């Protein structure tokens, strides 16, 4: 359920940035996150939590530093194994602003609010899609793997923009900057600039072989 205003949300710090609409599999093995999964998969519970990028520190053990913009995700599938670990598949729902971190006991929680991206237009998404596909193809060529084909995107502009952002082969910090963009034009600008730089870098590395 999308709760207006501010609310307390369980959080899952990771070394990656997640976009709305992105499907993310998780392997849950720490005790604190086992507890989280047990609680939010119980009958009648809200099966959502936040995934937030760790910008300093490590995923395991706590003591990490986290960014202030995250993504609320919902559980699509969840299975608890005999040894207590969980296999979980989630999908991004919406951006959230982290207003305050709550006590990590028994697992990280934060007071959050919905973060809206203002639609002020921007460049042609067809051009951005072509740039993304070219960059992905170059990255696949560099890695010696099969070039992806048949990529399809939503007809809704904001959904499509987030899909393009989620697929971009960028560093997590560059992806985080794109996630935090306050407007669609800024999101497109950041994504385009990062992809152009990435494409040039990959091409130079390929030429130097």
VENBEL-V942127 format. One record per backbone hydrogen bond with DSSP energy under -0.5 kcal/mol. NH is the residue of the N-H (numbers start at 0). CO is the residue of the C=O. Records with the same first field share a line. If there is no record, write none. Layout:
BEGIN
NH: CO ; CO
END
This chain:
BEGIN
2: 0
6: 111
8: 109
10: 107
11: 49
13: 51
20: 91
21: 18
23: 89
25: 87
27: 25 ; 85
28: 26
33: 29
34: 30
35: 31
36: 32
37: 33
38: 34
39: 35
40: 36
41: 38
44: 41
46: 44
47: 45
48: 72
49: 9
50: 70
51: 11 ; 49
53: 13
54: 52 ; 64
55: 64
64: 55
66: 52
69: 95
70: 50
71: 93
72: 48
73: 90
74: 46
75: 73 ; 88
76: 88
78: 86
80: 78 ; 84
83: 80
85: 27
86: 78
87: 25 ; 85
88: 76
89: 23
90: 73
91: 21
92: 71
93: 71
95: 69
96: 112
97: 67
98: 96 ; 110
99: 110
101: 108
105: 103
108: 101
109: 8
110: 99
111: 6 ; 109
112: 96
113: 4
114: 94
115: 113
117: 115 ; 181
119: 117
127: 123
128: 124
129: 125
130: 126
131: 127
132: 128
133: 129
134: 130
135: 131
136: 132
137: 133
138: 134
139: 135
140: 136
141: 137
142: 138
143: 139 ; 140
144: 139
159: 155
160: 156
161: 157
162: 158
163: 159
164: 160
165: 161
166: 162
167: 163 ; 164
169: 167
174: 170
175: 171
176: 172
177: 173
178: 174
179: 175
180: 176 ; 177
183: 117
186: 182
187: 183
188: 184
189: 185
190: 186
191: 187
192: 188
193: 189
194: 190
195: 191
196: 192
197: 193
198: 194
199: 195
200: 196
201: 197
202: 198
203: 199
204: 200
205: 201
206: 202
207: 203
208: 205
END
